Amino acid sequence: MASRVIGVDQQEQNIKKALDLKLIDAAATLDEAMQQAQLIILAIPVDALMQLLPAMLDKVQPQHVIMDVGSTKKKILELVAGHPNRGRFVAAHPMAGTEYSGPEAAIPNLFTNRTMVLCDVKNSDEDALEIIEALVDALQMRLVYMNAEEHDLHTAYVSHISHITSFALALTVLKKEKEQGRIFELASGGFESTVRLAKSSPDMWVPIFKHNRNNVLDVLDEHIHQLQQMKQLLEEEDYDAFYKLIQKSNKIRKILK
């Protein structure tokens, strides 16, 4: 897939760990890496992407392809829409990851059989797109094409709401643990799987919520409505209606097999 991988990071300890773990072959500054690399993958928070991408497109050469892996797309693509080198950029979002950050969080086969979303590909040069499609194929990923608005809406439902719910649940239980104690002694696999995403980095997730604010608020409104409905049924001791509500939710099995 690649003859050589060059790592760029602002934090020296991350570079050292990446070299020690043999995740990269060499380290360089961004300018040095751009002189040597054909494919440049930006795996940084979306706020940083907004700052860095236009400057990188200013320096891009015909042999370069720039790909991001950000979790929001609309604002990023609007930012570079009129750039003369826009064609060398392919907007991508691999729907894969863990709650952990840093070089030690790298795991083998993370992307196998997962989905890669490519956005607004009509604005990318054909040869640049072909390189990214070949990369996706080599990673054994499923490929989906969307426009930026569609992507941000759907990720709000399948990813961003999961994280914000997990953060809220963690805060709830931490509050109760402080008041009542010993709650975590009873924590089981179900709790761990539900609250797992609360371990995710705020450096990554606050910019995502900011960039996709309107869609996240829309999903949150519906989520809060569903929680209020369940609360009301418990208050009214209407367990038949509660049963039907849970039964209705079980239809998700047909989607998530």
Buried (B, 14 or more C-beta within 10 A) or exposed (E): EEEEBBBBBEEEEBBEBBBEEEBBEEBBEBEEBBEEBEBBBBEBBBBBBBEBBBEBBEEBEEEBBBBBBBBBBBBBBEBBEEBEBBBBBBBBBBBBBEBEBEBEEEEEEEBEEBBBBBBBBEBBBEEBBEBBBEBBEEBEBEEBBBBBBBBBBBBBBEBBBBBBBBBBBBEEBBEEBEEEEEBEEEEEEEBEEBBBBBEBEEEBBEBBBEBBEEBBEBBBEEBEEEEEEBEEBEEEEEEEBBEEBEEEEEEEEEEEE
